[in-house]
């Protein structure tokens, strides 16, 4: 496992940005019959959650072991508290940064495959939302998406009042992040809109793995999202089991999601 902590200038965000990478390119022992080393390396873009940063996954999950086991590279951008969405003002094009610019930069810098089938995306909480939204916005780039405990809060925005007290964030934050609440559910900031468009147009669709713990405060919106996928005929795998909103659940689900993506396994 090789570890990198890098900085480059992002035109989407109009400033230098930081990222973390874990590569499987320096395995010091023969891999024997491991089938994952008999095919091209897969590249997984992992997104952090609200109030997190690009080092969260590396600090809290065994990415080195997973990279060596599955022959994958992990690339983790810093998405701030953006929900990985574009804003109209200069320097806030997070969707473009994560879904296009960061992928292009890492491909060029690390000599990665530019093939869709070798490019996955995953994330937790706010990053789970970002995973679904980014994969559906850039289906030509990402073939598989691992969305863990996704913060699928779009439908709750219309109930937020300016004087609401919220322990996570205030009205101004949500309005800045998601835009006009009255138009949000029909806008491209809603992953449901992007999914329906792919179904209606017959476009190539990223394969989706969703997971959320039964004790997680986000379990109901995740169930609702799976039901929506089912209603429009968009195939999506959904796992739920004991777990709360923490890295105990996310570590296990990252491994399970990689097994699903790379080995076609879906452990109950």
C-alpha positions as CSV (number, residue, x, y, z in Angstrom):
1,X,0.0,0.0,0.0
2,X,1.2,3.5,-0.9
3,X,-0.2,6.6,0.8
4,X,-0.3,10.1,-0.8
5,X,-1.4,13.4,0.6
6,X,-1.6,15.9,-2.2
7,X,-2.5,19.5,-3.2
8,X,-3.4,20.9,-6.6
9,X,-5.2,24.0,-8.0
10,X,-8.8,23.4,-8.8
11,X,-10.5,25.6,-11.5
12,X,-13.9,24.4,-10.3
13,X,-13.3,25.7,-6.8
14,X,-10.9,28.5,-7.7
15,X,-8.3,27.5,-5.1
16,X,-5.8,24.9,-4.1
17,X,-7.5,21.7,-2.9
18,X,-6.3,18.8,-0.7
19,X,-6.8,15.1,-1.3
20,X,-5.7,11.7,0.1
21,X,-4.8,8.6,-1.9
22,X,-4.1,5.0,-1.1
23,X,-2.7,2.8,-3.9
24,X,-2.2,-0.9,-4.3
25,X,0.8,-0.6,-6.6
26,X,3.7,-1.7,-4.3
27,X,2.6,-5.1,-3.0
28,X,5.8,-6.6,-1.5
29,X,4.9,-10.2,-1.8
30,X,3.5,-12.5,-4.6
31,X,-0.3,-12.4,-4.7
32,X,-0.6,-16.1,-5.7
33,X,-4.0,-17.0,-7.0
34,X,-5.8,-13.8,-5.9
35,X,-8.0,-13.2,-8.9
36,X,-8.2,-9.4,-8.3
37,X,-4.5,-9.1,-9.5
38,X,-5.3,-10.9,-12.7
39,X,-7.4,-7.9,-14.0
40,X,-6.8,-4.1,-14.2
41,X,-6.8,-2.2,-10.9
42,X,-10.1,-0.5,-10.1
43,X,-10.2,3.1,-8.9
44,X,-12.6,4.0,-6.1
45,X,-13.4,7.7,-5.3
46,X,-14.5,7.9,-1.6
47,X,-16.4,10.8,-0.3
48,X,-16.5,12.0,3.3
49,X,-19.5,13.1,5.4
50,X,-20.7,16.4,6.7
51,X,-18.0,18.1,8.9
52,X,-15.5,15.6,7.7
53,X,-12.5,15.9,5.4
54,X,-10.4,13.9,2.9
55,X,-8.5,12.0,5.6
56,X,-11.6,10.5,7.4
57,X,-11.7,7.3,5.4
58,X,-7.9,6.7,5.8
59,X,-8.0,7.4,9.5
60,X,-11.1,5.2,10.3
61,X,-11.0,2.4,7.8
62,X,-8.3,-0.2,6.8
63,X,-7.9,1.1,3.3
64,X,-4.4,-0.3,2.9
65,X,-5.6,-3.8,3.7
66,X,-8.6,-3.4,1.3
67,X,-6.4,-2.0,-1.4
68,X,-4.0,-5.0,-1.1
69,X,-6.9,-7.5,-0.9
70,X,-9.0,-6.2,-3.8
71,X,-6.4,-4.5,-6.0
72,X,-8.1,-1.1,-5.8
73,X,-6.8,2.4,-5.5
74,X,-8.7,4.9,-3.3
75,X,-8.9,8.6,-3.9
76,X,-10.5,10.9,-1.4
77,X,-11.2,14.5,-2.2
78,X,-12.1,17.2,0.4
79,X,-15.6,18.3,-0.4
80,X,-16.1,20.6,2.6
81,X,-19.8,20.7,3.6
82,X,-21.0,21.1,0.1
83,X,-23.1,17.9,-0.4
84,X,-21.0,17.7,-3.6
85,X,-23.4,20.0,-5.4
86,X,-22.7,23.0,-7.8
87,X,-23.5,26.5,-6.6
88,X,-24.0,29.4,-8.9
89,X,-21.3,31.6,-7.4
90,X,-17.6,31.3,-8.5
91,X,-15.6,28.8,-6.7
92,X,-18.4,26.5,-5.5
93,X,-18.7,23.9,-8.4
94,X,-18.3,20.8,-6.1
95,X,-20.2,18.5,-8.4
96,X,-17.9,19.4,-11.3
97,X,-14.8,19.1,-9.1
98,X,-15.6,15.6,-7.7
99,X,-17.3,14.1,-10.8
100,X,-15.0,15.5,-13.5
101,X,-11.9,17.6,-12.5
102,X,-10.7,15.4,-9.6
103,X,-11.1,12.2,-11.7
104,X,-9.3,13.7,-14.6
105,X,-6.5,15.0,-12.4
106,X,-5.9,11.7,-10.7
107,X,-6.1,9.8,-14.0
108,X,-3.4,12.0,-15.5
109,X,-1.2,12.2,-12.4
110,X,-1.3,8.5,-11.4
111,X,-1.6,7.0,-14.8
112,X,-5.0,5.5,-14.1
113,X,-7.4,3.7,-16.4
114,X,-9.9,6.1,-18.1
115,X,-12.4,3.3,-18.6
116,X,-15.8,3.5,-17.0
117,X,-15.7,-0.1,-15.9
118,X,-12.6,0.6,-13.8
119,X,-14.0,3.6,-12.0
120,X,-16.2,3.5,-8.9
121,X,-17.5,6.0,-6.4
122,X,-18.5,5.6,-2.8
123,X,-19.2,7.6,0.4
124,X,-20.9,7.9,3.7
125,X,-23.7,10.2,5.0
126,X,-23.3,13.5,3.1
127,X,-20.9,11.5,0.9
128,X,-23.5,8.8,0.4
129,X,-25.8,11.5,-1.0
130,X,-22.8,12.8,-3.1
131,X,-22.1,9.3,-4.3
132,X,-25.6,8.8,-5.7
133,X,-25.8,12.3,-7.1
134,X,-22.3,12.3,-8.7
135,X,-22.7,8.8,-10.2
136,X,-26.1,9.7,-11.6
137,X,-24.8,13.0,-12.9
138,X,-21.7,11.4,-14.6
139,X,-22.9,7.9,-15.6
140,X,-20.3,8.0,-18.4
141,X,-17.5,8.1,-15.8
142,X,-18.7,5.8,-12.9
143,X,-19.9,2.2,-13.4
144,X,-20.6,1.4,-9.8
145,X,-21.6,3.4,-6.7
146,X,-21.4,2.4,-3.0
147,X,-23.8,4.7,-1.0
148,X,-23.6,4.2,2.7
149,X,-26.0,5.8,5.2
150,X,-26.8,8.4,2.6
151,X,-28.1,11.8,3.8
152,X,-31.1,11.8,1.5
153,X,-32.6,14.9,3.0
154,X,-34.0,16.6,-0.2
155,X,-37.7,15.9,0.7
156,X,-37.2,17.4,4.2
157,X,-36.0,20.7,3.0
158,X,-39.5,22.1,2.3
159,X,-40.3,21.8,6.0
160,X,-37.4,23.9,7.2
161,X,-38.3,27.4,8.5
162,X,-36.0,30.3,8.9
163,X,-36.3,30.2,12.7
164,X,-35.8,26.4,13.0
165,X,-33.2,25.3,15.4
166,X,-31.1,22.5,14.0
167,X,-28.1,20.9,15.7
168,X,-26.4,20.1,12.4
169,X,-26.9,23.4,10.4
170,X,-29.1,26.4,10.1
171,X,-31.6,27.5,7.4
172,X,-29.1,29.6,5.6
173,X,-26.7,26.7,5.2
174,X,-29.4,24.5,3.6
175,X,-30.7,27.3,1.4
176,X,-27.1,28.0,0.2
177,X,-26.4,24.3,-0.4
178,X,-29.6,23.2,-2.1
179,X,-31.1,26.3,-3.6
180,X,-34.8,27.3,-3.8
181,X,-36.6,24.8,-1.6
182,X,-39.8,25.2,-3.6
183,X,-38.0,24.0,-6.7
184,X,-35.6,21.5,-5.2
185,X,-37.5,18.3,-5.6
186,X,-37.8,18.9,-9.4
187,X,-34.3,20.2,-9.8
188,X,-31.1,18.4,-10.7
189,X,-29.9,18.7,-7.1
190,X,-32.4,15.8,-6.4
191,X,-30.8,12.4,-7.2
192,X,-34.3,11.1,-8.0
193,X,-34.5,13.5,-11.0
194,X,-31.2,12.3,-12.4
195,X,-32.1,8.6,-11.9
196,X,-35.5,9.1,-13.7
197,X,-33.8,10.8,-16.6
198,X,-31.4,7.9,-17.1
199,X,-34.3,5.5,-17.1
200,X,-36.4,7.5,-19.4
201,X,-33.6,8.1,-21.9
202,X,-32.3,4.5,-21.8
203,X,-28.8,5.8,-21.0
204,X,-26.1,3.6,-19.4
205,X,-26.8,3.5,-15.7
206,X,-24.3,3.1,-12.8
207,X,-24.9,0.0,-10.7
208,X,-25.9,1.0,-7.1
209,X,-25.2,-0.5,-3.7
210,X,-27.0,1.1,-0.8
211,X,-26.6,0.3,2.9
212,X,-28.0,1.8,6.1
213,X,-28.2,0.5,9.7
214,X,-31.6,-0.2,11.2
215,X,-30.8,2.1,14.1
216,X,-29.5,4.9,11.9
217,X,-31.5,8.1,11.9
218,X,-31.4,8.1,8.1
219,X,-32.8,4.6,7.7
220,X,-36.3,5.8,6.5
221,X,-35.1,8.1,3.7
222,X,-32.8,5.3,2.5
223,X,-35.7,2.9,2.4
224,X,-37.7,5.5,0.6
225,X,-34.9,5.9,-2.0
226,X,-34.7,2.2,-2.6
227,X,-38.5,2.2,-3.1
228,X,-38.2,5.0,-5.5
229,X,-35.6,3.2,-7.5
230,X,-37.9,0.1,-7.6
231,X,-40.8,2.3,-8.7
232,X,-39.0,3.6,-11.8
233,X,-37.3,0.3,-12.7
234,X,-33.8,1.4,-11.7
235,X,-31.9,-1.7,-10.3
236,X,-30.3,-1.1,-6.9
237,X,-29.1,-3.4,-4.2
238,X,-30.0,-2.4,-0.6
239,X,-28.6,-3.8,2.6
240,X,-29.9,-3.1,6.0
241,X,-29.0,-4.6,9.3
242,X,-28.0,-3.7,12.9
243,X,-26.0,-0.5,13.0
244,X,-25.9,3.2,13.7
245,X,-24.4,6.2,12.0
246,X,-20.7,5.4,12.6
247,X,-17.6,3.9,11.2
248,X,-18.3,0.5,12.7
249,X,-21.1,0.2,10.2
250,X,-19.3,2.0,7.4
251,X,-16.1,-0.1,7.6
252,X,-18.0,-3.3,7.3
253,X,-20.2,-1.9,4.5
254,X,-17.2,-0.7,2.5
255,X,-15.8,-4.2,2.5
256,X,-19.2,-5.7,1.7
257,X,-19.8,-3.1,-1.1
258,X,-16.4,-4.0,-2.6
259,X,-17.3,-7.7,-2.6
260,X,-20.6,-6.8,-4.3
261,X,-18.8,-4.6,-6.9
262,X,-15.8,-6.9,-7.6
263,X,-17.0,-10.4,-6.8
264,X,-20.7,-10.2,-7.4
265,X,-21.4,-11.2,-3.8
266,X,-24.2,-9.9,-1.7
267,X,-23.9,-11.3,1.8
268,X,-27.1,-11.3,3.9
